[in-house]
Amino acid sequence: MTTEAAAQEAAQSDVAQAAQEDSVEEAQASPGGDTVAEVADADDVAADEGDDEDRLVEEGEIAGDYLEQLLDVLDFDGDIDLDVDGDRAIVSIDGGEDLTKLVGRKGEVLDALQELTRLAVQQATGDRSRLMLDVARWRADRRDRLARLGTEVGNRVAENGGREALDPMTPFERKIVHDAVAVVEGVVSESEGVEPKRHVVVIKTS
């Protein structure tokens, strides 16, 4: 680095430090209420949340375009719905008579299609996507069944004692069961085993 460049960098550093010190003094001098720094932090959080939602909406739109083209190629009818749930974009395809073919046995085709859609989004955005794809309400219905299963098993173990192991599930499915068991008093749930045979075990605690 030349002497001139070093001097310029040092000057910029001094200016930045002075500006930071001024901000601190203003925050300390602010009488009552939120300090300037706290207000700035709140604004940053709100901006980040807005950016995250915009990013997820963009993911959903990219996925929707990709899936619409795929349905045209396959000559399938279906309505595509886009939503955001927490930190995921949610894309659903409903309405067509042949859509169950895109689900497959135990959702295997759906899982593969979801990964392809995530890759399409990643190719467009450059970021790894965690979007959730549902077809013909298969995941939504599966969620409802697993939640009922977790509640039923939790109540049964709470009444009879001991422990009860469920069938192997995906991480997403196990979380649904864990959440359902968590609201039942006197029992806890744990995951045991190794993928793809990792499963939920419900245990009586008292």
Beta strands, then each sheet from edge to edge (+ up, - down):
strand 1: 79-85
strand 2: 88-94
strand 3: 132-135
strand 4: 163-168
strand 5: 187-192
strand 6: 199-204
sheet 1: 1+ 2- 3-
sheet 2: 4+ 6- 5+
end
